[in-house]
Every structure is written in C-alpha cells, then in structure tokens.
C-alpha cells in the first residue's frame, strides 16, 4: 500500500512548468569567415575532429602534451570543479523523489494526578515507535523543483564543457610555449655561430692591421661587433631558460631527461592550412560556446523556479510502522500505526522578496544571453585572425628568404672587396649584421607561423581528440 502511494506521488512530478521557452539568439556574426576557403572546407573533416597527435607530429611535443594532461594543475582543478557541480546536481535532483527514513524511538513520561481525597498518584508511561516514511516531500505542482533540477543539470554540463575548454587551452599553450622554446634554442645556436664567424673576422682584421693594411678604427668596429654578439648570446641564453621554465610550469612537473630529440622549426610538419567551415559550426565544436549555452539554459530554468515560487507549495509527511508501550511486543499486527500529514503553503506577503527574486533571474538570463553572444563573437574573431595569418605568413616567410639570399650575396661580395682593399670595413660589418638580423627574423616568422596554426587549431575547437587518421 505504501509503495503504491509513493509511486503515485512520484508521478505528480510531471506537473506543469512555468519555465519560459528557450530561444537562442540569432548568430551575432556574418554567415561566413573572411578569407573563407570553401574548397578546403568541403575536402577536409572539421578541425575539431583532428587529433592533437595528428596535428603535432613532433614526438617530443607529443610527450610533453601527454605529461601536461596528466599533471597540469589548472586542468586538475577544472576536473574537480566538474565533480563538485555534478555532486550539486545530484543533491538537487534528489529533491524530486521522496526520502525514505527508518526511525526508531522510545520515550518515558511520568505524570502526577490529584485525587478527590487530596492525595496524589504518580504514573509512568512508556511509548515505543518503529516507523518508515518520508518527511516534508514537496509535490511539484508548478515545476519549481524540476526547474531547479534542470538548472543544476545545465550547470553540470557547463562545467564539463569548461573542462574541455581548459584542455584545449592547455594544449594550445603547451604547443605555443614549446615553439617559443625551440625559437630561443635555434636563435641561440645562430647567435653562437655568428659570434664564431665575427671572431674570425676580428682576427683577420687584426692580421691586416699588423701588415698596415687596415686602421685601428676597423679593429675597434670589429671588436664592438663581437661584443654585441656576446651580449646577444647572453640574452638568448636567458630567453631559452625562461622559455623552458614557462613550459615546465604548464606541464606541472619536471621535464624528464629522456624526452625524444626535438625537431627544428622548419621540420615540425604541423598543418597550417586548417579547414575553417562556417561560423555556425563553432556552435557545435567550441566548448566555451557550449558552456555559455548551458549557462543560458540554467538561467532560463531559474526563471521558471522563481515564477513557481508565487504559487502554493504542497508537501506531505507520511509514515507507517508500529507503536507499543512494550518494546518486546513492538512488532505485531495489533500494534501497527500510520500517519499522513499534508501541508499547503501559500505566500501572502514577503516584503517583495518574490518579485526581486524573479527580477534577478531575468537579469541573470539577460546577462547570460550577452555572454553567449560575446563568446560567439570572440570565437569568430579568433578564427578570422587565424585565417588572416594563414594567408599571409607563407608569403612573408618566402619574402624573408629572398632577403636572406640577398644579404648573403652582399656579405660575400663585401668580404671579397674588403680583402682586395676596395671596400671599407664598415660596409662589411653592416652586411654581416644585416644578414644576422635577417636570419633571426626568419626564425621568428617560422615560430609565428606555427603559433598561428596552433591558435587557429584552438579557435576551431581542436585539441579534445587525441589521434585521428586524417591528414591533409
């Protein structure tokens, strides 16, 4: 009997809901990206389905990303936050079902009675109870409890999307820091090689001076150039150390000594031409947009709960069990007892609390809509920036290689003319400095091209899948 009664009460949870219809705002961005490559988009799968091991073929970088996913503190806190919100959802969802409790109690009471003859008698009474039932279970007539549960579930989903967004951001930051470290290492190698060349040039100038074929000014200029390279080397050593420290912080643990050998910036094999698709695709693949959408759903459900608070609340307390003054005969057919206590609560005056609660819920939904639209606009801008970089870095790098080739020819000719005594030493020094600067710039452009590809990969929602078979 009691089971049937509880089942009927649970069925009432499908009552009406006062939550407003959920309508997402229109896409607040253009229908296509600037520099949109439709052919590339139709030939390739979505970038979000491209595994990070496929995107980054450098085994050293792959190992570091794996270490970061296991040890990064920010990602760990994001996971713990998901677990906390999941527990909160479980707490809120439990309000939709009766909470059955088994209680056993015993009480003794002594009473005093005055008799007609003026005497007093004392009597001791004992009562023992054994009951199973539920207390103050709310019958969700207007969907208040269900709205609160749905809001908690949406926030749980939002926290999980937040964890996914944190993973994407971490992989992007690791790759960017790794390429920065490789840039610092290769620039240091270039600086040390250049320093060796300039030291040999200084020795040649000193030899020519001994033969009165050059002046003391030429030696001073060569010494200044060598000192400049030494200072630059110290700066590159510092940059390499700081880049290593940044990478280690992101990983969350000490980098092991047995990592695979790194690849050069020119041999990374990273995909730079990624399919962008359409802005509407971001609504499916960007975790931060999905997180903002779930927060909007939760805010909408809060309005339903706030509206339902204006209406009566019906709650029930029920129990079935046994009651007896003799604990030895507590359980038996002659000692059964039951109770059913319905209670209805109708708000009459609360000093404007209900109105303020509803107004707050509406404001929070408006804020969630604005945040949702802003997240979409930010995602559109990030993809557009990545596409712009994709189209221009290759052209800039090719032009920079032409600059290096021209500076190499200029340096060779200046050196020959200087040795022949028909060119000033200052011209040779200037050519050497320009060649060194051109090579440094070329390395920086290669790193920036790789970082732009990483940025576009992140902007398109890539980084959640570990591996995939598709490569361009």
Number of C-alpha atoms within 10 A of each C-alpha: 6 13 8 9 9 16 13 11 17 15 12 14 19 13 14 14 19 17 20 12 10 10 9 12 10 7 14 13 16 12 10 16 18 14 12 16 17 13 10 15 16 12 10 16 17 18 22 23 19 24 19 22 20 19 27 18 16 19 16 16 22 21 15 23 25 14 18 24 18 14 16 19 16 16 23 16 13 20 18 14 17 21 15 14 20 19 14 17 20 15 13 18 18 13 17 20 17 20 12 14 12 12 12 13 10 13 10 10 9 9 9 10 10 10 9 7 6 7 8 10 10 9 9 9 10 13 15 18 20 20 20 16 20 19 16 15 20 22 25 26 19 24 24 30 24 25 25 23 25 20 26 27 22 23 26 26 21 26 27 22 22 23 24 22 24 22 24 25 18 22 25 24 21 24 21 21 20 24 23 25 22 21 25 25 20 19 23 22 15 18 22 17 13 20 20 15 14 21 18 14 20 21 15 15 24 21 14 16 15 11 9 10 12 18 14 12 11 19 21 14 16 25 19 13 21 21 15 12 22 17 12 17 20 13 14 22 16 14 19 21 15 15 21 19 16 17 25 19 16 22 24 17 15 12 17 10 6 7 12 14 10 14 15 14 19 11 10 17 15 17 16 23 16 23 24 30 22 17 22 15 14 22 17 12 19 23 25 25 26 23 25 25 24 23 26 28 25 26 24 26 30 28 27 25 25 24 22 24 20 15 15 15 18 16 16 17 16 19 21 17 20 21 24 20 16 11 14 8 13 19 16 11 8 11 14 16 15 14 11 13 11 12 13 11 10 11 11 9 8 8 8 8 10 17 15 12 17 20 14 15 21 17 14 19 21 15 14 21 21 15 17 25 21 15 19 24 18 15 23 24 16 17 23 21 17 26 25 16 19 20 13 11 18 15 10 15 18 11 13 18 15 13 16 20 15 13 21 18 13 18 21 14 15 23 21 13 16 17 16 9 12 10 15 15 22 15 15 22 20 15 20 23 16 18 22 19 13 21 20 18 17 20 21 19 18 19 22 18 23 25 23 21 24 26 23 28 27 26 28 27 27 29 28 20 15 15 14 13 9 12 11 12
